Amino acid sequence: MYPRDFEARLAQGLPKAVLLYGENDYMCEHYIERYKSELNAREDALTLYFDEYDFERAKGYLAQSSLFGGVNLLIVKTDKKIPKKELDTLVALTQSNGDNYFLYRYTGVPTQAKSLQSAFSDKTGGVWVRFFEPNVREATAILEQKAQHLNMRIDRYALQHLLAVLHNNLALAANELEKLAVLGEVGVSDIDRLVYSTAPLGIETLWGELFEKKPVAPIIEQLLDFGEDAFSILRALQYFINDIFLINAYIKLHGQPDFRAIFGYVPPRHVQERKQMLALKVGSGTLLKLYETVLAYELMLKKAPPTQREGLLYGLLIKIQALL
């Protein structure tokens, strides 16, 4: 079913087993948080990420009686398909025990989720929901609801401006709203002053090309023509290297990255895939050298006259590609 139908179903009570998938990561996470909240299961829920999923562990969790008279909320987030026999067993366990709930957040290719739907049919007592990437109108409406929840005063135009600044990244915009909520009333000028823009820099494209050792001079020239300067581009590079480092460290600790746990929001899938690939490709020793190089050039840029800064910026990019 689709989100509107799912909302109607939720009005009748929380379905016991739900398959969530699609391009809208924000809404998938929204409903997971809603289950945690309405079931009062934030502390007791069992969440299994990627390779953490183990059928026997998941089955054992749902088969046991809940401690302290609460509920058993099993949440599985993975880009791999769980075998149908295992899904059938887990869904059946939610039907045999009124305290059991199972949410399967499939993060793989949406078109490949069709084979999973039969385990979450009306016949089994489950529900499947596909979420599509929202357009600007839909994304703005979602942000309006969040702003009301945060008791913020912000008009529709400012929300649309926030989305534009963040390259229509709904998850990131919602995260920024939470930060801006401390102001109470937020306008366009506040967003321009406090929110770091990802759109003008085209950061994912620029630094992805750089780390893959592709020519970036045309992109840099375009950015400079748009009014960006060496310092804003340098800050964007620092953010990007830090992102790669965080993903790299998380993979070493947990095996698979959880972007919400790392960043506090879920980037678009193509951004996730590219950053994960780079994090696996670039070693810790190289990341340390990149940090040291960027810091050294930052000092040089601050001391250099304006006429020399552009040349130093190109020198930095050449040095980085030599290190990779």
Sine and cosine of phi, psi and omega as CSV:
sin_phi,cos_phi,sin_psi,cos_psi,sin_omega,cos_omega
0.00,0.00,0.10,-0.99,-0.03,-1.00
-0.94,-0.33,0.24,-0.97,-0.13,-0.99
-0.78,0.63,-0.66,0.75,-0.02,-1.00
-0.88,0.47,-0.67,0.74,0.04,-1.00
-0.92,0.40,-0.59,0.81,0.00,-1.00
-0.91,0.42,-0.64,0.77,0.04,-1.00
-0.88,0.48,-0.66,0.75,0.03,-1.00
-0.90,0.44,-0.62,0.79,0.02,-1.00
-0.92,0.38,-0.63,0.77,0.01,-1.00
-0.90,0.44,-0.51,0.86,0.02,-1.00
-0.90,0.44,-0.35,0.94,0.02,-1.00
-1.00,-0.06,-0.08,1.00,-0.04,-1.00
0.77,-0.64,0.39,-0.92,-0.04,-1.00
-0.96,0.28,0.85,-0.53,0.10,-1.00
-0.85,0.52,0.55,-0.84,-0.10,-1.00
-0.97,0.23,-0.49,0.87,-0.02,-1.00
-0.67,-0.74,0.79,-0.61,-0.09,-1.00
-0.69,-0.73,0.73,-0.68,0.17,-0.99
-0.99,-0.17,0.86,-0.51,0.00,-1.00
-0.92,-0.40,0.80,-0.60,0.03,-1.00
-0.40,-0.91,0.16,-0.99,0.01,-1.00
0.80,-0.60,-0.12,-0.99,-0.11,-0.99
-1.00,0.06,-0.22,0.97,-0.07,-1.00
-0.99,-0.11,1.00,0.06,-0.03,-1.00
-0.88,0.47,-0.57,0.82,-0.05,-1.00
-0.87,0.49,-0.73,0.68,-0.05,-1.00
-0.94,0.33,-0.55,0.83,0.08,-1.00
-0.87,0.50,-0.72,0.70,0.01,-1.00
-0.93,0.37,-0.55,0.84,0.03,-1.00
-0.86,0.51,-0.70,0.71,-0.03,-1.00
-0.96,0.28,-0.51,0.86,0.09,-1.00
-0.90,0.44,-0.69,0.72,0.03,-1.00
-0.91,0.42,-0.57,0.82,0.03,-1.00
-0.90,0.44,-0.68,0.74,0.05,-1.00
-0.88,0.48,-0.72,0.69,0.00,-1.00
-0.85,0.53,-0.68,0.74,-0.05,-1.00
-0.94,0.34,-0.77,0.64,-0.08,-1.00
-0.94,0.35,-0.46,0.89,0.02,-1.00
-1.00,-0.05,-0.04,1.00,-0.04,-1.00
0.80,0.60,0.76,0.66,-0.12,-0.99
-0.85,-0.52,0.41,0.91,-0.03,-1.00
-0.88,0.48,-0.62,0.79,-0.06,-1.00
-1.00,0.07,-0.52,0.85,-0.14,-0.99
-0.99,-0.15,-0.16,0.99,-0.03,-1.00
-0.91,0.41,0.57,-0.82,0.08,-1.00
-0.97,-0.25,0.89,-0.45,0.00,-1.00
-0.92,-0.39,0.82,-0.57,0.00,-1.00
-0.91,-0.42,0.87,-0.49,-0.05,-1.00
-0.98,-0.18,0.75,-0.66,0.16,-0.99
0.72,0.69,-0.91,-0.42,-0.07,-1.00
-0.96,0.27,-0.05,1.00,0.08,-1.00
-0.95,0.31,-0.33,0.94,-0.04,-1.00
-0.89,0.46,0.79,-0.62,0.07,-1.00
-0.66,-0.75,0.85,-0.53,-0.11,-0.99
-0.85,0.52,-0.71,0.70,-0.04,-1.00
-0.89,0.45,-0.63,0.78,0.03,-1.00
-0.92,0.39,-0.70,0.72,0.00,-1.00
-0.90,0.44,-0.71,0.71,0.00,-1.00
-0.90,0.43,-0.67,0.74,0.00,-1.00
-0.89,0.46,-0.59,0.81,0.01,-1.00
-0.91,0.42,-0.70,0.71,-0.02,-1.00
-0.97,0.25,-0.38,0.92,-0.04,-1.00
-0.99,0.17,-0.34,0.94,-0.05,-1.00
-1.00,0.06,0.38,-0.92,0.09,-1.00
-0.97,0.25,0.65,-0.76,-0.02,-1.00
-0.92,0.39,0.68,-0.73,0.05,-1.00
-0.94,0.35,0.56,-0.83,0.09,-1.00
0.87,0.49,0.36,0.93,0.09,-1.00
0.95,0.31,0.35,0.94,0.01,-1.00
-1.00,-0.04,-0.50,-0.87,0.00,-1.00
-0.89,-0.46,0.33,-0.94,0.13,-0.99
-0.97,-0.24,0.95,-0.30,0.02,-1.00
-0.94,-0.34,0.95,-0.32,0.02,-1.00
-0.99,-0.13,0.81,-0.58,0.02,-1.00
-0.84,-0.54,0.85,-0.52,0.03,-1.00
-0.89,-0.46,0.83,-0.56,0.03,-1.00
-0.87,-0.49,0.92,-0.40,-0.03,-1.00
-0.39,-0.92,0.44,-0.90,0.08,-1.00
-1.00,-0.08,0.08,1.00,0.04,-1.00
-0.97,-0.23,0.54,-0.84,0.02,-1.00
-0.98,0.20,0.77,-0.63,0.11,-0.99
-0.98,0.19,0.73,-0.68,0.01,-1.00
-0.81,0.59,0.58,-0.81,-0.09,-1.00
-0.87,0.49,-0.63,0.78,0.00,-1.00
-0.87,0.50,-0.63,0.78,0.02,-1.00
-0.93,0.36,-0.68,0.74,0.04,-1.00
-0.88,0.48,-0.69,0.72,0.01,-1.00
-0.85,0.52,-0.64,0.77,0.00,-1.00
-0.92,0.39,-0.71,0.71,-0.03,-1.00
-0.91,0.41,-0.66,0.75,0.02,-1.00
-0.91,0.41,-0.65,0.76,0.01,-1.00
-0.88,0.47,-0.59,0.81,0.02,-1.00
-0.91,0.42,-0.47,0.88,0.04,-1.00
-0.96,0.28,-0.43,0.90,-0.02,-1.00
-0.99,0.10,-0.44,0.90,-0.04,-1.00
-1.00,0.07,-0.21,0.98,-0.01,-1.00
-0.70,-0.71,0.87,-0.49,-0.05,-1.00
-0.90,0.43,-0.24,0.97,-0.02,-1.00
-0.99,-0.12,0.07,1.00,-0.06,-1.00
-0.98,-0.20,0.69,-0.73,0.07,-1.00
-0.67,-0.74,0.58,-0.82,-0.04,-1.00
-0.70,-0.72,0.86,-0.51,0.06,-1.00
-0.90,-0.43,0.85,-0.53,0.01,-1.00
-0.93,-0.36,0.97,-0.26,0.02,-1.00
-1.00,-0.06,0.99,-0.12,0.00,-1.00
-1.00,0.08,0.89,-0.46,-0.08,-1.00
-0.97,-0.23,0.14,0.99,0.03,-1.00
-0.98,0.22,-0.20,-0.98,-0.02,-1.00
-0.89,0.46,0.85,-0.53,-0.08,-1.00
-0.81,0.58,-0.61,0.79,-0.05,-1.00
-0.93,0.38,-0.26,0.96,0.00,-1.00
-1.00,-0.05,0.04,1.00,-0.04,-1.00
-1.00,0.06,-0.11,0.99,-0.07,-1.00
-0.86,0.52,-0.60,0.80,-0.03,-1.00
-0.93,0.36,-0.25,0.97,0.00,-1.00
-1.00,0.05,-0.31,0.95,-0.15,-0.99
-0.90,0.44,-0.55,0.84,-0.08,-1.00
-0.89,0.45,-0.44,0.90,0.03,-1.00
-0.96,0.26,-0.24,0.97,-0.04,-1.00
-0.85,-0.52,0.66,0.75,-0.02,-1.00
-1.00,0.02,0.16,-0.99,0.07,-1.00
-0.86,0.51,-0.56,0.83,-0.02,-1.00
-0.89,0.45,-0.60,0.80,-0.02,-1.00
-1.00,0.02,-0.18,0.98,-0.04,-1.00
1.00,-0.01,0.19,0.98,-0.02,-1.00
-0.96,-0.27,0.04,-1.00,0.00,-1.00
-0.63,-0.78,0.68,-0.74,0.15,-0.99
-0.90,-0.44,0.61,-0.80,-0.05,-1.00
-0.70,-0.71,0.79,-0.61,0.09,-1.00
-0.96,-0.30,0.71,-0.70,0.00,-1.00
-0.91,-0.41,0.75,-0.66,0.05,-1.00
-0.98,-0.20,0.39,-0.92,0.05,-1.00
-0.87,0.49,0.81,-0.59,-0.08,-1.00
-0.96,0.27,0.52,-0.85,0.14,-0.99
-0.98,0.18,0.01,-1.00,-0.08,-1.00
-0.87,0.48,-0.65,0.76,0.00,-1.00
-0.89,0.45,-0.71,0.70,-0.01,-1.00
-0.92,0.39,-0.67,0.74,0.00,-1.00
-0.90,0.43,-0.64,0.77,0.02,-1.00
-0.90,0.44,-0.67,0.75,0.02,-1.00
-0.88,0.47,-0.63,0.78,0.03,-1.00
-0.91,0.42,-0.68,0.74,0.01,-1.00
-0.92,0.39,-0.55,0.83,0.06,-1.00
-0.88,0.47,-0.68,0.73,0.03,-1.00
-0.90,0.45,-0.66,0.75,0.01,-1.00
-0.91,0.40,-0.65,0.76,0.02,-1.00
-0.89,0.46,-0.64,0.77,0.05,-1.00
-0.89,0.45,-0.65,0.76,0.02,-1.00
-0.90,0.44,-0.55,0.84,-0.01,-1.00
-1.00,0.05,0.03,1.00,-0.04,-1.00
0.85,0.52,0.65,0.76,0.02,-1.00
-0.99,-0.12,0.49,-0.87,0.13,-0.99
-0.95,-0.31,0.97,-0.24,-0.02,-1.00
-0.50,-0.87,0.77,-0.64,-0.08,-1.00
-1.00,0.07,0.16,-0.99,-0.07,-1.00
-0.88,0.48,-0.62,0.78,-0.02,-1.00
-0.89,0.46,-0.67,0.75,0.00,-1.00
-0.91,0.42,-0.60,0.80,0.03,-1.00
-0.91,0.40,-0.65,0.76,0.04,-1.00
-0.91,0.40,-0.58,0.81,0.05,-1.00
-0.91,0.42,-0.66,0.76,0.04,-1.00
-0.87,0.49,-0.69,0.73,0.03,-1.00
-0.89,0.46,-0.66,0.75,0.00,-1.00
-0.90,0.43,-0.67,0.74,0.00,-1.00
-0.88,0.47,-0.59,0.81,-0.06,-1.00
-0.99,-0.16,0.35,0.94,0.13,-0.99
0.87,0.49,0.62,0.79,0.03,-1.00
0.87,0.50,0.48,0.88,0.05,-1.00
-1.00,0.06,0.98,-0.19,-0.09,-1.00
-0.89,0.46,-0.69,0.72,-0.02,-1.00
-0.88,0.47,-0.69,0.73,0.00,-1.00
-0.93,0.37,-0.63,0.78,0.02,-1.00
-0.89,0.45,-0.66,0.75,0.03,-1.00
-0.90,0.44,-0.62,0.79,0.03,-1.00
-0.91,0.42,-0.64,0.76,0.02,-1.00
-0.93,0.37,-0.55,0.83,0.05,-1.00
-0.86,0.51,-0.65,0.76,0.00,-1.00
-0.89,0.46,-0.59,0.80,0.04,-1.00
-0.95,0.33,-0.66,0.75,-0.05,-1.00
-0.96,0.29,-0.29,0.96,-0.07,-1.00
-0.86,0.52,-0.42,0.91,-0.02,-1.00
-0.90,0.43,-0.35,0.94,-0.01,-1.00
-0.98,0.19,-0.35,0.94,-0.03,-1.00
0.99,0.12,-0.90,0.43,0.04,-1.00
-0.90,-0.43,0.77,-0.63,-0.11,-0.99
-0.80,-0.60,0.74,-0.67,0.05,-1.00
-0.85,-0.53,-0.01,-1.00,-0.03,-1.00
-0.86,0.50,-0.65,0.76,-0.02,-1.00
-0.89,0.45,-0.58,0.81,0.04,-1.00
-0.91,0.41,-0.64,0.77,0.01,-1.00
-0.91,0.42,-0.70,0.71,0.01,-1.00
-0.89,0.45,-0.54,0.84,-0.06,-1.00
-0.99,0.15,-0.55,0.84,-0.18,-0.98
-0.92,-0.38,-0.31,0.95,-0.08,-1.00
-0.97,-0.23,0.80,-0.60,0.02,-1.00
-0.96,0.27,0.83,-0.56,-0.07,-1.00
-0.99,0.12,0.79,-0.62,0.10,-1.00
-0.99,-0.12,-0.33,0.94,-0.10,-0.99
-0.94,0.34,-0.78,0.62,-0.07,-1.00
-0.88,0.48,-0.57,0.82,-0.07,-1.00
-0.99,0.16,-0.31,0.95,-0.08,-1.00
0.78,0.62,0.72,0.70,-0.23,-0.97
-0.84,0.54,-0.67,0.74,-0.06,-1.00
-0.90,0.43,-0.65,0.76,0.01,-1.00
-0.93,0.36,-0.75,0.67,-0.07,-1.00
-0.86,0.51,-0.82,0.57,-0.10,-0.99
-0.97,0.22,-0.45,0.90,0.12,-0.99
-0.88,0.47,-0.69,0.72,0.03,-1.00
-0.90,0.43,-0.65,0.76,-0.01,-1.00
-0.89,0.46,-0.75,0.67,-0.06,-1.00
-0.94,0.34,-0.35,0.94,0.06,-1.00
-1.00,-0.06,0.18,0.98,0.08,-1.00
0.88,0.48,0.62,0.79,0.06,-1.00
-0.99,-0.17,0.35,-0.94,0.00,-1.00
-0.89,0.46,0.76,-0.64,-0.01,-1.00
-0.86,-0.50,-0.04,1.00,-0.04,-1.00
-0.83,0.56,-0.69,0.73,0.01,-1.00
-0.88,0.47,-0.59,0.81,0.01,-1.00
-0.93,0.37,-0.68,0.73,0.01,-1.00
-0.88,0.47,-0.69,0.72,0.01,-1.00
-0.88,0.48,-0.63,0.77,0.01,-1.00
-0.91,0.41,-0.66,0.75,0.01,-1.00
-0.90,0.43,-0.66,0.75,0.03,-1.00
-0.91,0.42,-0.60,0.80,0.05,-1.00
-0.91,0.42,-0.52,0.86,0.01,-1.00
-0.97,0.23,-0.09,1.00,0.04,-1.00
0.97,-0.26,0.00,1.00,0.06,-1.00
-0.95,0.30,0.40,-0.92,0.04,-1.00
-0.85,-0.53,0.03,-1.00,-0.07,-1.00
-0.88,0.48,-0.57,0.82,-0.05,-1.00
-0.94,0.33,-0.64,0.77,0.01,-1.00
-0.92,0.38,-0.61,0.80,0.04,-1.00
-0.93,0.37,-0.63,0.78,0.04,-1.00
-0.89,0.45,-0.67,0.74,0.02,-1.00
-0.89,0.46,-0.64,0.77,0.03,-1.00
-0.89,0.46,-0.63,0.78,0.03,-1.00
-0.90,0.43,-0.66,0.75,0.02,-1.00
-0.88,0.47,-0.67,0.74,0.05,-1.00
-0.87,0.49,-0.68,0.73,-0.07,-1.00
-0.92,0.40,-0.72,0.70,0.01,-1.00
-0.88,0.48,-0.64,0.77,0.02,-1.00
-0.90,0.44,-0.64,0.77,0.06,-1.00
-0.87,0.49,-0.71,0.70,0.00,-1.00
-0.89,0.46,-0.65,0.76,0.02,-1.00
-0.89,0.46,-0.70,0.71,-0.02,-1.00
-0.89,0.45,-0.67,0.74,0.03,-1.00
-0.91,0.42,-0.69,0.73,0.02,-1.00
-0.85,0.53,-0.72,0.69,-0.02,-1.00
-0.92,0.40,-0.64,0.77,-0.03,-1.00
-0.91,0.40,-0.64,0.77,0.02,-1.00
-0.89,0.46,-0.65,0.76,0.01,-1.00
-0.91,0.42,-0.54,0.84,-0.03,-1.00
-0.99,0.10,-0.61,0.79,-0.16,-0.99
-0.87,-0.49,-0.15,0.99,0.03,-1.00
1.00,-0.04,-0.67,0.74,0.01,-1.00
-0.70,-0.71,0.59,-0.81,-0.03,-1.00
-0.98,0.20,0.64,-0.77,0.16,-0.99
-0.91,-0.41,0.98,-0.21,-0.15,-0.99
-0.92,0.40,-0.51,0.86,0.07,-1.00
-0.92,0.39,-0.65,0.76,0.03,-1.00
-0.92,0.38,-0.56,0.83,-0.04,-1.00
-0.97,0.23,-0.74,0.67,-0.14,-0.99
-0.95,-0.30,-0.30,0.96,-0.08,-1.00
1.00,0.01,0.01,1.00,0.07,-1.00
-0.43,-0.90,0.21,-0.98,-0.02,-1.00
-0.94,-0.33,0.93,-0.36,0.03,-1.00
-0.92,0.39,0.26,-0.97,0.10,-1.00
-0.83,0.55,0.45,-0.89,-0.13,-0.99
-0.86,0.51,-0.66,0.75,-0.04,-1.00
-0.91,0.42,-0.51,0.86,0.05,-1.00
-0.94,0.33,-0.69,0.73,0.04,-1.00
-0.84,0.54,-0.75,0.66,-0.08,-1.00
-0.90,0.43,-0.66,0.75,-0.04,-1.00
-0.94,0.35,-0.69,0.73,-0.01,-1.00
-0.93,0.37,-0.61,0.80,0.04,-1.00
-0.90,0.44,-0.67,0.74,0.02,-1.00
-0.88,0.47,-0.68,0.73,0.00,-1.00
-0.93,0.36,-0.60,0.80,0.01,-1.00
-0.90,0.43,-0.57,0.82,0.03,-1.00
-0.97,0.24,-0.47,0.88,-0.08,-1.00
-0.99,0.12,-0.61,0.79,-0.09,-1.00
-1.00,-0.08,0.86,-0.52,-0.04,-1.00
-0.97,0.23,0.23,-0.97,-0.02,-1.00
-0.88,0.47,-0.64,0.77,0.01,-1.00
-0.88,0.47,-0.65,0.76,0.02,-1.00
-0.93,0.38,-0.64,0.77,0.02,-1.00
-0.88,0.48,-0.64,0.77,0.03,-1.00
-0.89,0.45,-0.68,0.74,0.03,-1.00
-0.90,0.43,-0.59,0.81,0.03,-1.00
-0.91,0.42,-0.69,0.72,0.05,-1.00
-0.84,0.54,-0.75,0.67,-0.04,-1.00
-0.89,0.45,-0.65,0.76,-0.01,-1.00
-0.92,0.40,-0.70,0.72,0.00,-1.00
-0.90,0.44,-0.67,0.75,0.03,-1.00
-0.89,0.45,-0.65,0.76,0.00,-1.00
-0.90,0.44,-0.68,0.73,-0.01,-1.00
-0.95,0.31,-0.48,0.88,0.06,-1.00
-0.89,0.46,-0.68,0.73,0.04,-1.00
-0.90,0.43,-0.65,0.76,0.01,-1.00
-0.90,0.44,-0.66,0.75,0.01,-1.00
-0.90,0.44,-0.64,0.77,-0.02,-1.00
-0.92,0.38,-0.50,0.87,-0.02,-1.00
-1.00,0.02,-0.35,0.94,-0.09,-1.00
-0.98,0.18,0.51,-0.86,0.11,-0.99
-0.93,0.36,0.40,-0.92,-0.05,-1.00
-0.79,0.61,-0.56,0.83,-0.06,-1.00
-0.93,0.36,-0.33,0.94,-0.04,-1.00
-0.98,-0.19,-0.14,0.99,-0.14,-0.99
-0.93,0.37,-0.64,0.77,-0.01,-1.00
-0.89,0.46,-0.65,0.76,0.04,-1.00
-0.89,0.45,-0.64,0.76,0.04,-1.00
-0.90,0.43,-0.60,0.80,0.02,-1.00
-0.88,0.47,-0.71,0.70,0.03,-1.00
-0.90,0.43,-0.59,0.80,0.04,-1.00
-0.89,0.46,-0.63,0.77,0.04,-1.00
-0.89,0.46,-0.70,0.71,-0.04,-1.00
-0.91,0.41,-0.61,0.80,0.06,-1.00
-0.90,0.43,-0.67,0.74,0.00,-1.00
-0.90,0.44,-0.66,0.75,-0.01,-1.00
-0.90,0.44,-0.71,0.70,-0.02,-1.00
-0.91,0.40,-0.44,0.90,0.06,-1.00
-0.95,0.31,-0.49,0.87,0.01,-1.00
-0.98,0.19,-0.42,0.91,-0.09,-1.00
-0.98,0.20,0.00,0.00,0.00,0.00
